[in-house]
């Protein structure tokens, strides 16, 4: 249930990607709520301008991914959404079977649209699109680390071809020369492509200005698809039409209460560095992954350690480890089981920390954050101010509000963990 009609309704194919989109919309002046999983009829959302539904549909079987996305879209429509957005990764993470094409087709049809755009460009993070080819920094997507991704290896950088394999419909291109001419030229190009029967237009973009112009040109599209960058231009459309009020900040959260803690399960370099930095000034407990699943109750040990010091300072509990230690745990338990044991242990610790009075919690790692948020039963988040690019503070909605920062492994500066709490005060 929602108190007032929303303007933009978005469906994201993963959790931290959803938060990233929320962050962009809030920076543009839209009050935004993130919902976790397909919203249920009883879910209550306060007065807000945009809702982003975080699914876990990137690697699902595509029939299920489409079904979940359409259920989310129907809920967003019933909440009043005037325009829909399908958010995927800026590296276009998908396989020849999908799920970008099938979900975009389903949502476009449901929204009764003729054409949509596909634009994963995010120049600030080095993702640009030229002649329909996606670059990651200085190299083509197909030459980047994404070519070795375990689930969605990207071996072709030509998005017109990649998307063409995922949809039975025509895929076209709005080239950079047109984009550089501005919003009107882009709008005309889209109208022409639509007249030719094209349903997906990959749009080149090399700069934030390009993204803003594409956003303006997309004002009347029923559905937009892309990364979080393309959302930069959307708030201005709603302001221009008078639907969105100008306000000083769209990022206000109520004051945080309770103790502070960081739980880390990401083994990425950025997170390992952030852990080292926090250990210089804060007490830290290492969850040894090789000891999980045995006789010792590591969760209880972590809590016995944490409880007495919670009231005086932020504490750090981490399973994160460098590659050699991860390999050791994986050899002992098997690859998937090691990850699962760690996720379960950290999720249990998250629950007990909250019970022990923690009200401000930083979760590091996409899967780690997903597991903990689910264990906590969090269904919706209000979005606050940014800590570092792409990572805002959020607050859970419901009986016992909790301030949460969900950090995808590689995001954030080395002082992220300590800075996070000072930003909040
Ligand atoms: P990122 O955002 O960096 O990918 P994730 O949380 O998504 O971080 O993924 C990290 C995975 O590694 C999780 O499944 C986590 O449980 C697992 N993990 C964390 N620490 C260890 C460890 N010491 N040994 C084995 N696996 C670990």
Boltz pocket constraint, residues with backbone or C-beta under 6 A from the ligand:
constraints:
  - pocket:
      binder: B
      contacts: [[A, 264], [A, 265], [A, 266], [A, 267], [A, 268], [A, 287], [A, 288], [A, 289], [A, 319], [A, 320], [A, 321], [A, 325], [A, 326], [A, 327], [A, 329], [A, 330], [A, 338], [A, 339], [A, 340], [A, 341], [A, 342], [A, 343], [A, 364], [A, 365], [A, 366], [A, 367], [A, 368], [A, 369], [A, 407], [A, 408], [A, 409], [A, 410]]
      max_distance: 6.0
